[in-house]
Every structure is written in C-alpha cells, then in structure tokens.
Amino acid sequence: MKTPGEIFEILKEKFGDKITGIETELPVEPVISVDPLAIKEVCEFLRDNDDLRFDTLMSLAGVDDANGEKTKDEDGYDIIKGGTLSVYYHLDSIQKGHKVTLKVSVEREKPEVESVESVWRAADWHEREAFDMYGIVFLNHPDLRRILMPEDWQGHPLRKDYKNPEYYQGMKVPY
Amino acid sequence: MGLLDREFSDGNIVIAKTEDLLNWARLSSLWQLSFGLACCAIEMMATSASHYDFDRFGVIPRPSPRQADIIIISGTVTLKMATRIKRLYEQMPDPKYIISMGSCSNCGGPYWEHGYHVLKGVDRVIPVDVYVPGCPPRPEALLEGLIKLQEKIRHETLRKKTA
C-alpha cells in the first residue's frame, strides 16, 4: 500500500518531465498532474507495475476549469477564451488497497488527450461522455461519438460558456 | 357507467344511442401503451399493480403502439426522447388519448430553467388530454386523471373528437 506522495515519487523517477506536479493543498486526496499525451503510458505503468497494480478505473470525468479570459456576448452569456479543460482519473488498486487521482489539463481551443481505453475498457464510455459534455477529444479512442446527447446536437452542454439553442428539430428549447 | 345497469333489467334489451355505446366501450377499455420514462413510471407501475389496480378501469398495458388507445407520458421528456414519443404517438391508431403525468412532462418540472436537454412540456410535440400534477403524482392522482379522461370520452360526439 502506497500513499499518493510515494506514487508521485515513483512516477517522477520513471517519467520525469511528463509528470508535471502534485497538488496536496486540497480538501480531498492529492492530485497528480500528467502530460495529456503521456497519460496512456503512465496509466499502463500504473496498471502493470508490481508495486502499484492499479487494476480499476473508478471514474474518468471532464471538468471545465473556466480559467480563461471571460467576456459577455449581447445576450449576457459568458464567452471564455483560452484557459484549460481538464480530465480527472480516479484509480483504485483492489490488490494493493490504495488509490490515486490523476489529472491532465489541455488547452480549451485544442483539447486533445491520449485515450486510456486500451488500458482499462471502462474508460470507453467515460471518455465518450467527456467528449459529449466538454468536447474533449480522446486520441486513438476506437469509437469517439456522443453518448448522451442526440448525434446531431450542436455544442457541448457542460462547458461554462455553453449557449442553449433556441430550437432543436423544430422543438422550442427554452421555457 | 350508467349505460348497462339502468337498462338491462327490461327483457335483456339494451337501448342506447350509438354515440353513448361507442363512448362507453372506449372509456371502459383504455388500453395503455406500456411506456415509462422516469420516476413517474414507478408510480405508474404501482398504479398498475394489485393495490391500486388500473385493470379495474379497463387499463391494460399493451407492448405495441398499434394496439394502444392511450399513452401516459410518465416522466421527463428529453429532446432526444421527444422525437421518439412523436413517432410512437403517430403509430397509435385513432381514437387515441394522452395523459401527461407529472411536472416534467407538464411543463419541464425542475428542469424548466437549466435543463438544456429537456422538452419543456410534452404538449409542444403531441396534444395532451389530461394533465396530472405532482412530482411524482401519487397513484390516486393518476387514477383521478384517468377518470377525468373517461369523463371527457363519455361526452364525445361522433362528429368531432373532443378528448
């Protein structure tokens, strides 16, 4: 059983610059930041290493950090330029009994993250959800299409600057 | 019902207006499309079960819209589902009736403001006969809604569908 701090040291030694930091001053467990294009090899290592054995992806979730430059359009809706979108990975090891949280942050204008579907099959639908809700593109995902919204839907609803359409297929959307 | 119990005593001959007979037959066997959407569907199932017993009003769930007279919109209608509901409604043969059950299908319910995915009232895509308020409505409320619909059907004329 290892603490997130020890896991961070192991990862830092193995991957160097691709592990960009650890946040410990949080009310929840520490979060290790990883390079978005290295997340797959990091996850493979976490799964296969004899001391770590992260056999379960408990959750994969997108987040809109909304830390870019904010302006308002004429209807009072937020427009956000720049800043980041993030993906959080909550891993659990049933064999070793420890947990860790990983995070990748990508640019809002070009949100591309390496898919971990080949590491844990559970990531398949989770990544499709993050794509559907935030527009985060998971590279090398086998079937990246919307999972909740209709296939012809425009936009990604959980982005902080999302603007709901007036009509969808002739149906009025606002109240 | 008022149609048979008054007139059967007299030599087993029933005298009634065609309209009354048709309306009585229709309102007494409202076959329901077995179709549920959200938490309201749980209450609808409870209404169908033995304690409240929808069947005593002639409501039997049918698995196909082709055999159904009534569709109970029991739950949140998402925009994705609304297109399917419209198709199901169009597949039902006339005469067909709709009960909108619960706040969500009446007007969007708790999703009225921030529900980007919710249709704000099923009456935006199909014509509703009876609205049952509640979140979710108790089985008694749904039964009341059904009785209201039966009242509407009882006063229909052959010339014009009113319910």
Contacts between the chains, C-beta under 8 A, distances in Angstrom:
chain1	res1	chain2	res2	distance
A	148	B	117	7.7
A	149	B	80	7.1
A	149	B	117	6.8
A	150	B	79	6.8
A	150	B	80	4.6
A	150	B	83	7.9
A	157	B	116	4.7
A	157	B	117	7.0
A	162	B	116	7.2
A	164	B	116	4.8
A	168	B	79	5.0
A	169	B	79	7.5
A	169	B	83	6.3
A	171	B	79	6.3
A	171	B	82	5.9
A	171	B	119	6.1
A	171	B	124	5.8
A	171	B	125	6.3
A	172	B	120	7.6
A	172	B	124	6.3
A	173	B	79	7.0
A	173	B	116	7.4
A	173	B	119	8.0
A	173	B	120	7.7
A	174	B	120	7.3
A	175	B	107	7.8
A	175	B	108	6.0
A	175	B	112	4.8
A	175	B	113	6.5
A	175	B	120	4.7
